[in-house]
């Protein structure tokens, strides 16, 4: 186990970035609830986060298999291939994470070509804010635990 799990900090940061972008879209939707022909926006990023986490799990498995490589043993796993080595180096989370702003073209029409339901936007805003709060608490706890370790404290 890593003393400091960089992946967890990076993934929570990316999730918080995606949630912030979603809050921006919800704010725009709310501000334009009475604007003629406005189509609501949403932000999709969860599948990208899952993909990043899955790739990290694969990297972890490759590292584990490589650490068990023993050319003297007939039953040892294969040596690390060039493709695997290149894959292991690809850990730049920010370059592969791009929350996507989507327009909702649903046919709900409130008489002016607008499809924003203010009540749903308020619920989405509360839900998104709660998720952001949870993630910031988790990240704060991780960093607090690391600070305790550095100071020599125990928990």
Secondary structure, DSSP 8 states (H G I E B T S, - for coil): --SS-HHHHHHHHHHHHHHHHHHHHHHHHHHTTTSTT---EEEE-HHHHHHHHHHHHHHHHHHHHHHT--TT-TT------HHHHHHHH---HHHH---EEEE-------SSS----HHHHHHHHHHHHHHHHHHHHHHHHHHHHHHHHHHT---
